[in-house]
Amino acid sequence: MSGLHLQQGTSQRLTQVMQRAIGLLQMDHADLAGFLIAEAAENPCLTLTLPQADPDTDAPDRTDAERRTLPGPWRPAFLGSGDEIDTLRAQADGLHAHVARQIGLIFRDARARDIAMIFLEHLEPSGWLGAPLEDIARQAGCSMAEAEAVLTRLHEVEPAGLFARSLAECLRLQLEEAGELTLPMARLLDALPLLAKGDTAALLSRCEVDAEELAALVTRLRRLDPKPGSHFDDAPELRRAPDLIAERDELGQWHVALNSATAPRIAITPHGGAEHRTALKEARWLERTVSRRNALVLDVAAHVLSVQREFLEQGPVHLKPLSCADVAEKLGVHETTINRVRNGLLIQTPRGMMSMRAFFARGGTGHRDGSHVPAEAISARIADLIAAERPDKPLTDQQLATRLAEVGLRVSRRTVSNRRRMAGFPNAAERQISKGREE
């Protein structure tokens, strides 16, 4: 009977360990930071570093373990289209036009509006204010009090966090807008240097909370967007710092890396004595498990992006069908593991912020060459056709279906209608009326 109890106890412990490891796979960097800060609060052998995504601070250098190079083929950068630069320029132009429109709505007084436009001249692409308040007041020919009053109104501009002068102010504005600036959260904002160092003992004392409450505060804080200008045109759920960054180097080679500005870093601090033996063992297990989790995340991302390379370089119409089963077979892991890894992760690409799930495109229709085209790519092609149509002669759904058939995509009129509506485009008659009003 004792042998049976021993077997059950060992099996239960292994199951708990497996469940914790699986739980780590499902976490994005914000969840992981909250989880580890709670662990460090209870474990004297575990030390964390939680870097902050500060536009004025260089991110830590990435190690080889934090980056993957996508396999070929690749093309030299001088043969590329320059999409990355064009995209960044378009984002900056779009931000300024977006803010200028809001300034026109917020400020009715001409003098205040003129001062606000001076502020706009110093708005960085990150969304932060790029000049001291004194310099802006001097340039605008106004008093500091007037400048401060205008800045207070500018903090109402959407998305929340624009015109911030520090990381703490940027995050505070977002929390105020969401109605989540509690007293413990305000104390945490005042202690960002302690958070970056992972000084859990000082944070617990400063915020006057327990380990579980601190974990929830840290997770929420790290889900905010430290650079709201960079992501203002993304969907709300994508407005936070990415977990991964996909970029192409000067030679044209693609790489994907953990975002070193958000990824928690673990260090082991051994303590002598039998009372710390279990804590040291637990800290080392966490270090190994997080390292394996990071490696698997990178392996999955590298394979997915290598399959979707044409999307990165040429846009949504080049998305390819991809399933968890496809990736699992390639990497030699279970399909459910891939599903856990892809959930919640965000990837920064030259084409904007993307959810990892977005790269798992489902087959939408057949191409005449026998291949399958994902539904997302069909929607992108429809959007391109509508963008290029004549304002006085918008394309009907049947005409859109005909145009798609001309490039080998056999899509029914009903399917075109559904995809058009899902993409947010009205029908031809409504588009004609709308464009007529714009003119």
C-alpha positions in Angstrom: 0.0 0.0 0.0 2.9 2.4 0.8 4.3 1.9 -2.7 0.9 2.8 -4.2 0.9 6.1 -2.1 4.4 6.8 -3.2 3.5 6.4 -6.9 0.4 8.5 -6.6 2.4 11.3 -4.8 5.2 11.3 -7.4 2.6 11.3 -10.2 0.7 14.2 -8.7 3.9 16.3 -8.2 5.0 15.7 -11.8 1.6 16.7 -13.0 1.8 19.9 -11.0 5.2 20.7 -12.5 3.9 20.0 -16.0 0.9 22.2 -15.4 3.2 25.1 -14.3 5.4 24.6 -17.3 2.4 24.6 -19.7 1.1 27.7 -18.0 4.3 29.5 -18.8 3.9 28.6 -22.5 0.6 30.5 -22.6 1.9 33.7 -21.1 2.9 36.8 -23.0 5.7 39.0 -21.6 3.3 41.0 -19.4 1.8 37.8 -17.8 5.3 36.4 -17.4 6.6 39.5 -15.6 3.7 39.4 -13.2 4.1 35.7 -12.5 7.9 36.0 -11.9 7.6 39.1 -9.7 5.2 37.1 -7.4 7.7 34.2 -7.4 10.6 36.5 -6.6 8.7 38.0 -3.7 8.6 34.6 -2.1 12.0 33.3 -3.2 15.2 34.9 -2.0 17.2 33.0 -4.5 15.4 34.5 -7.5 16.4 37.9 -8.9 14.6 39.6 -11.8 15.3 42.4 -14.2 12.3 44.0 -15.8 13.5 46.5 -18.5 11.2 49.4 -19.3 10.4 50.3 -22.9 11.7 53.9 -22.7 12.2 55.7 -26.0 15.2 57.5 -24.6 16.9 54.4 -23.4 18.6 51.8 -25.6 17.2 48.3 -25.1 19.7 45.7 -23.8 21.7 43.9 -26.4 20.1 40.6 -27.5 22.0 37.4 -27.0 22.1 34.6 -29.5 19.5 32.7 -27.3 17.1 35.7 -27.8 17.1 35.8 -31.6 16.6 33.6 -34.6 17.6 34.1 -38.2 15.0 33.1 -40.7 16.2 30.5 -43.2 16.6 31.6 -46.9 15.9 32.6 -49.5 16.7 36.2 -48.9 17.4 39.3 -51.0 19.9 42.1 -50.4 18.5 45.2 -48.9 19.5 47.4 -51.9 17.1 45.2 -54.1 14.3 45.7 -51.7 11.3 48.0 -52.1 12.0 50.3 -49.1 8.7 49.3 -47.6 10.1 49.5 -44.1 11.1 53.2 -44.5 7.9 54.0 -46.3 5.8 52.4 -43.6 7.6 54.3 -40.8 7.2 57.6 -42.7 3.5 56.9 -43.3 3.0 56.1 -39.6 4.6 59.4 -38.5 2.6 61.4 -41.1 -0.6 59.6 -40.0 0.0 60.4 -36.3 0.5 64.1 -37.0 -2.6 64.4 -39.2 -4.6 62.4 -36.6 -3.5 64.7 -33.8 -4.0 67.9 -35.8 -7.6 67.0 -36.4 -8.2 66.4 -32.7 -6.5 69.7 -31.9 -9.0 71.4 -34.2 -11.9 69.8 -32.2 -10.5 70.4 -28.7 -9.3 74.0 -29.0 -11.8 76.6 -30.0 -9.7 79.6 -28.9 -7.3 80.6 -31.7 -4.3 81.4 -29.4 -4.6 78.1 -27.5 -4.9 76.3 -30.9 -1.7 78.0 -32.2 0.2 77.0 -29.0 -1.1 73.4 -29.4 0.2 73.3 -33.0 3.7 74.3 -31.6 3.5 71.3 -29.3 2.5 69.1 -32.3 5.8 70.2 -34.0 7.7 68.5 -31.1 5.6 65.3 -31.0 7.9 62.4 -31.5 6.9 59.3 -33.6 6.8 57.4 -30.2 4.1 59.8 -29.1 6.3 61.5 -26.5 7.0 65.2 -26.3 10.4 65.8 -27.8 11.3 69.2 -26.2 11.2 70.7 -22.7 8.1 72.7 -21.8 10.3 75.9 -21.3 11.5 75.7 -25.0 8.0 75.2 -26.3 6.7 78.2 -24.3 9.5 80.3 -25.6 8.9 79.3 -29.2 5.1 79.9 -28.8 5.7 83.2 -27.1 3.5 82.3 -24.2 3.9 82.0 -20.4 4.7 78.7 -18.7 1.2 78.7 -17.2 -0.4 79.0 -20.7 1.9 76.2 -22.0 1.0 73.9 -19.1 -2.7 74.6 -19.6 -2.5 73.7 -23.3 -0.5 70.5 -22.5 -3.1 69.4 -20.0 -5.7 69.7 -22.7 -3.4 67.9 -25.2 -3.3 64.9 -22.8 -7.0 64.4 -23.8 -5.9 63.4 -27.3 -6.5 59.8 -28.3 -4.9 57.4 -27.9 -4.1 58.1 -24.2 -0.5 58.7 -23.4 0.4 61.1 -26.2 2.5 64.2 -25.3 4.0 62.5 -22.2 7.3 63.8 -20.9 8.3 60.6 -19.1 7.5 56.9 -19.0 5.7 57.3 -15.7 3.5 60.1 -17.1 2.8 58.1 -20.3 1.6 55.1 -18.3 -0.3 57.3 -15.8 -2.3 59.0 -18.6 -3.4 55.6 -19.9 -4.4 54.4 -16.5 -6.4 57.6 -15.8 -8.2 57.2 -19.1 -9.1 53.6 -18.2 -10.2 54.5 -14.6 -7.5 52.2 -13.2 -5.2 54.6 -11.4 -5.6 53.2 -7.9 -3.4 54.2 -5.0 -1.2 51.0 -5.2 -0.8 51.5 -8.9 0.2 55.2 -8.4 2.8 54.1 -5.9 4.1 51.5 -8.4 4.4 54.2 -11.1 6.5 56.3 -8.6 8.8 53.2 -8.2 9.5 52.3 -11.8 13.3 52.1 -11.2 12.7 49.6 -8.4 10.5 47.6 -10.8 13.2 47.6 -13.5 15.6 46.2 -11.0 13.1 43.6 -9.8 13.4 44.8 -6.2 10.3 42.9 -5.0 10.9 43.5 -1.3 11.0 47.3 -1.8 8.0 47.2 -4.1 5.9 45.3 -1.7 6.7 47.8 1.0 6.3 50.8 -1.2 2.9 49.7 -2.7 1.6 48.2 0.5 0.3 45.1 -1.2 1.0 41.3 -1.0 2.8 39.3 -3.6 -0.4 38.3 -5.5 -1.6 41.9 -5.7 1.8 43.1 -6.8 1.8 40.5 -9.6 -1.6 41.8 -10.9 -0.3 45.4 -10.8 2.8 44.5 -12.7 0.9 42.5 -15.3 -1.5 45.4 -15.9 1.2 48.0 -16.1 3.2 46.1 -18.6 0.1 45.7 -20.8 0.1 49.5 -21.4 1.7 51.0 -24.4 4.9 52.9 -23.6 5.0 54.3 -27.2 1.4 55.2 -28.1 2.4 57.1 -31.1 3.9 54.1 -32.7 0.7 52.0 -32.5 -2.1 54.6 -32.6 -3.7 53.2 -35.7 -3.6 49.6 -34.4 -6.6 47.8 -33.0 -7.0 48.6 -29.2 -5.9 45.0 -28.2 -2.6 45.5 -30.1 -1.7 48.8 -28.4 1.1 47.6 -26.1 4.7 46.8 -26.3 5.3 43.7 -28.5 6.7 40.4 -27.3 8.7 39.7 -30.4 10.3 41.9 -33.1 10.7 40.9 -36.7 13.1 43.0 -38.8 15.4 42.8 -41.7 19.1 43.8 -41.5 21.1 45.9 -43.9 21.9 42.8 -45.9 18.3 41.9 -46.4 18.2 38.9 -44.0 15.2 38.5 -41.7 15.5 38.0 -38.0 13.0 37.5 -35.2 13.9 38.3 -31.6 12.4 38.6 -28.1 11.7 42.2 -27.3 14.5 42.9 -24.9 12.6 45.9 -23.6 9.8 43.7 -22.3 11.2 40.2 -21.7 11.9 39.5 -18.0 15.5 38.4 -17.2 16.1 35.9 -14.4 19.3 35.6 -12.3 20.0 33.1 -9.5 21.3 34.3 -6.2 22.4 31.3 -4.1 22.1 31.5 -0.4 23.7 29.1 2.0 21.9 27.0 4.6 19.5 24.2 4.4 16.5 26.6 4.7 17.3 27.9 1.2 17.8 24.6 -0.5 14.2 24.3 -1.8 14.2 27.9 -2.8 17.4 27.5 -4.8 16.0 24.4 -6.5 12.8 26.2 -7.4 14.7 29.2 -8.8 16.9 27.1 -11.0 13.8 25.2 -12.3 12.2 28.5 -13.2 15.3 29.7 -14.9 15.5 26.6 -17.0 11.8 26.5 -17.8 11.6 30.2 -18.8 14.7 29.6 -21.0 13.0 26.7 -22.7 9.8 28.7 -23.1 11.7 31.5 -24.8 13.5 29.1 -27.1 10.3 27.5 -28.2 8.6 30.8 -28.7 11.4 31.9 -31.0 11.4 28.6 -32.9 7.7 28.8 -33.5 7.9 32.5 -34.6 10.9 31.9 -36.9 9.2 29.0 -38.7 5.9 30.9 -39.0 7.5 34.0 -40.4 9.7 32.0 -42.8 6.4 30.5 -44.2 4.9 34.0 -44.3 8.0 35.8 -45.7 6.1 37.0 -48.8 3.5 38.6 -46.5 6.3 40.5 -44.6 7.7 41.8 -47.9 4.7 42.2 -50.1 1.5 42.4 -47.9 -1.6 40.5 -46.9 -2.4 39.2 -50.3 0.6 36.9 -50.0 -0.6 35.2 -46.7 -0.3 31.4 -47.0 -2.6 28.9 -45.3 -0.9 27.7 -42.1 -2.2 25.6 -39.2 -0.9 24.6 -35.7 -0.6 21.0 -37.0 1.7 22.2 -39.8 4.1 24.0 -37.4 3.9 21.2 -34.8 5.0 18.6 -37.5 7.9 20.8 -38.6 9.2 21.4 -35.0 8.4 18.0 -33.6 6.1 19.1 -30.8 2.4 18.5 -30.1 -0.2 20.6 -31.9 -1.7 21.9 -28.6 1.8 23.2 -27.7 1.8 25.4 -30.8 -1.7 26.6 -30.0 -0.6 27.7 -26.5 2.4 29.5 -27.8 0.7 31.5 -30.5 -2.1 32.8 -28.2 -1.6 36.4 -26.9 1.8 37.0 -28.4 2.3 40.2 -30.4 5.0 40.7 -33.1 6.2 44.0 -34.3 6.9 43.9 -38.0 7.7 46.6 -40.6 4.0 46.4 -41.5 2.9 47.2 -38.0 1.9 45.2 -34.9 0.6 41.7 -35.6 -0.9 39.1 -33.4 0.9 35.7 -33.8 -2.5 34.2 -34.5 -2.8 36.4 -37.6 -0.1 34.5 -39.3 -2.1 31.2 -39.0 -4.2 31.9 -42.0 -6.9 29.5 -43.0 -7.5 28.4 -46.5 -10.2 30.5 -48.2 -10.5 29.5 -51.8 -8.7 27.6 -54.5 -6.3 29.1 -57.0 -6.2 27.9 -60.6 -2.7 26.5 -60.0 -4.1 24.2 -57.3 -2.9 26.1 -54.3 -5.1 27.6 -51.6 -5.5 31.3 -50.8 -6.4 32.3 -47.2 -9.6 34.2 -46.6 -7.5 37.1 -45.2 -5.7 37.4 -48.5 -9.0 37.4 -50.4 -10.1 40.3 -48.1 -6.9 42.2 -48.9 -7.3 41.7 -52.6 -10.9 43.0 -52.4 -9.6 46.0 -50.4 -7.0 46.7 -53.1 -9.6 46.6 -55.8 -11.9 49.0 -54.0 -9.1 51.4 -53.3 -8.3 51.5 -57.0 -11.8 51.8 -58.3 -13.2 54.9 -60.0 -15.1 57.1 -57.6 -17.9 57.6 -60.1 -18.1 53.9 -61.0 -17.5 51.7 -57.9 -17.3 48.0 -58.4 -20.3 45.9 -57.6 -19.8 42.6 -55.8 -20.2 40.7 -59.0 -17.6 42.9 -60.7 -15.2 42.3 -57.8 -15.7 38.5 -58.2 -15.0 38.8 -61.9 -11.8 40.8 -61.3 -10.7 38.1 -58.8 -11.5 35.4 -61.3 -9.2 37.2 -63.8 -6.2 36.5 -61.6 -7.2 32.9 -61.0 -9.3 33.2 -57.8 -12.8 31.7 -58.2 -14.9 33.3 -55.5 -18.7 33.5 -55.5 -20.5 36.9 -55.4 -21.9 35.9 -52.0 -18.4 35.2 -50.6 -17.2 38.5 -52.0 -20.1 40.3 -50.4 -19.4 38.7 -47.0 -15.6 39.4 -47.1 -16.3 43.0 -48.2 -18.7 43.6 -45.2 -16.3 41.9 -42.8 -13.5 44.3 -44.0 -15.7 47.3 -43.3 -16.6 48.4 -46.9 -20.2 49.4 -47.8 -21.7 48.2 -51.0 -21.1 50.0 -54.4 -24.1 52.3 -54.1 -23.2 53.5 -50.7 -19.5 54.0 -51.6 -20.5 56.1 -54.6 -22.7 58.3 -52.4 -19.9 58.6 -49.8 -17.2 59.5 -52.3 -19.6 62.0 -53.9 -20.0 63.8 -50.5 -16.2 63.9 -50.0 -15.8 65.6 -53.4 
